[in-house]
Amino acid sequence: MTGYRSDVPENWFVDPINLGVPGVRKVEADDDNALAWQSDALCSQTDPEAFFPEKGGSTRDAKRICTSCDVRSECLEYALQNDERFGIWGGLSERERRKLKRRAS
């Protein structure tokens, strides 16, 4: 048997932007995609069940992830504008988002 042979060409390139690697995509001021921030969200690389716990379940893990997320404010803004009623969005639970909306009114 001769040496290892790979079918991958020597000049291959993987574009991290197309893969959705967080923190790589540059947001343009005229970005047409209103949800483009989601590709940089840390939650997109974790177990979604942490962000949608069963009633009475812990939200601690999801909130911990949110604290270091670069798009936390965009996420919260999206949830508030779209009246998301379930899950952790922008580091806040459903109850916390309702309180925030009431205070803003």
N, C-alpha and C positions, 0 to 999 in steps of 0.2 A: 504494500500500500504506500502510495506517495503522500506528500504533505497535505495538510488541510486545504480544501478548496471551498470557497464560499461563492454563492451565486450572487452576492451583492457586489455591484461594480465598485471599483476603487474611488470613483468620483461621486459617490452617492451623497445626498444632502437631505436632511430632514428639516423642514421649516418649522421652528418652534411656534410661530404665530399660527400656522394652520393646524398644529396639534393642540392648540389652546393652552400652552404652558403659561401659568399665571405670571404676571409681571412683565411679560415680554411684549405684548401687544401695545402699541402706541395709540392712544386715543386721540383722534383728530377732532378739532373743534367742530367740523361740519359732518361728523360721523352720523350717517343716516340710520344706523342700527341702534335703536334706543336700548336694546338689551345687550349690547356689546360688552358691557361691564361684567356680565356673567362668566365670560371666558377667563377672567382674572380672579374670580371668587374662589376662596379656599374650600368652600363647601362642595364645589364641583369635583373635588378630588377626594372627598371623604364619603363615608357611609350616610346616605340621605336619611336613614332612619333616625340618626342623632338629631336631625333638624325637625323631624316630625314625630316626636315621642307620643306614645299612647297617653291617654288621659291619666294624669297623676305621675307620669314618667319624668325622669330627670332631664333638665335642659342644660345642665352644667357643662357637659362636653361641647355641645354646640356653641354655647356662649363663649367658651374659652377659645374656640377656633375663630369666632367672629372678632375677638379683641385684636387679633393680629392680621386681620384681612384688610387689604388695601382698598377694597370697594365697599366697605361696610356702609358708608353713608349713602351710596347709590342704591344699595340693596334695601336699606330702610326706607328711602324715598320711594322706591318702586312699590314696596309693600303698602305704604300709606296711601299712595295715589291709586292703587288697584284694590284697596280694601281686602288685602290678604287676611283671611281669618284663621288660618292654620299655620303652624310651624314657627320656627325661629327665623326672623328676617332682620338683618342689620343688628344682630345681637339682642333683639327684644322678642319677648314672647307675645302671644295674642293679647293677653291681659295688659301687658306693658304698652303695647301699641295703642290699645283702646284708651288707656289713661293719657297717653301722649296726645292723642287726637282731641280728647275732651279738654285738655289744658290749652290746646291751640285754638279751640273754638271760642 
